[in-house]
Amino acid sequence: MRESGADGQESPETRYAYGGRVRLLVPFDPWRLLLTLRGLNVSARSVSALLMGSGAREDLTLAETAALLVEGDPYDLQIEHESDALPTPFIRARLVSRNRTGAGLELTFAFEAPDGDLLGLIAELAGS
């Protein structure tokens, strides 16, 4: 699924449905916490993913985890995919939005710099 600009042309902000895993590394001095998110969509500039919870115990954990994620802060992301032919993008991004939904916490990250591995994944998604 592609979401193009108003003129129908693809742009750097063309978003593609992406249901793969997004690994989020949260700095938690002196360690880093690794969270696994479910991808929602991706573009050459950003990715949206869902941090999920289910049941009362997990929702508490989700709320506590969400408290560690601050808009504007930088994070490292690893965008996993099913293609054996492509490397897995590992990219630095800033959290730009947090939106609580019935399914969990939807997070959107804007990439700090273009990444060749990510652009390869975008090209693969554009071709499907």
N, C-alpha and C positions, 0 to 999 in steps of 0.2 A: 504494500500500500504506500503510495507516494502522496505527499501533500505539497502541491506546487504553489507558487506565488499567484497573485491575482491575474496576471497575464497568461497563465498556463505554462510558463517557462520554468524549468528547474533552476534553482538558485542555491547558493551555499546553505540557505536555511530550509531547503527541501528536506522534509522529515520522512523517514522510512520506518515502518513498523518493525520492531525488533524485540523478540520475546526471549532472547538469550540471557545468560547471567551477566551481571555487572558486579565485580568485586570492588568494594570500597574499603580503602585503608584509612582508618581514622587515627590520627596521632593521639596517643594517650600515654604521655610521658611516664615512665621510660620505655613503654612498649607502643605497639601499634595494634589496634583492634581491626580485625578483618570481618566485614559484613558482606553477606551475599544478598544482592537485590535482584529482582526480576525486571529485565528491560521492558520498556514500553515503546519508545521510539528513539531514533538517533538521526543526527544530521552531521555535517562536517564541522559544525560549531558547538553542538551540545548533545547531551543524552538525558532522557528522562527514564527513571526507573522507580520501582515500588519496593519499599521496605515493608514487609508484611508481618502481621500478627494474627493469631487466632486463639480465642479462649481468653479467660480472665488473666491467667498467669502470663501468657505471651504478650497481652496488651500492656501489662505493667512493664515488661521488659522492653516493648516497643516504645513506650513513653520515656523510659529511662534512656534508651539508646538515642531517641530523637533529641533529647536534651543535649547530647554531645555534638550534634550537627548544627553548626552556626552558619547562617547565610553570609556569604562573602568570604568565608574561610576556604583555603585551598585544600584539596584532597587528591590522593592518587587513586586512579581508577584502572581496572583491568577489564576490558570488554571481551568476554569470551563468546565464541561462536562455534558453529559446527563444521566449518570448512577446514579440511586438512591442508589445503593449498595456501592458506593465508596465515601470516603471523598474528598472534593475539595482541591487539593494541594495549599498551600501558601508557596512560596519559595523565597529565596534571590538569585539574579542573577546579573551578570555584563553584560552590553551591549558590545558585541564584534564586531558587524558590523551593518552598516546602508547602505541601498541601495535604491536609488530613482528609482521607476518603474512607468509605466503608470498608475498603479492602486493605488499607494500611496508610503509609505515609508516602506520597508521591514526591520524589526529589528530582530537581532538574539541575544539571551541572553544565556550565559553559567551559569549554576547553580553553586553556591559556595560550596554546600555540598549535598550529596545524601539525598533524602527525601522518606520516606516509602509510603506516599500518592501518590507521583509522580510515584514511582515504581509500585504501584498497578494499576495506570492508564495505564502505559506502558504495563503491563501484559495483561490488558483488551484489549488494542489496538492490541497487538500481537496475541491474540486469535481470533480476528475478521477477 
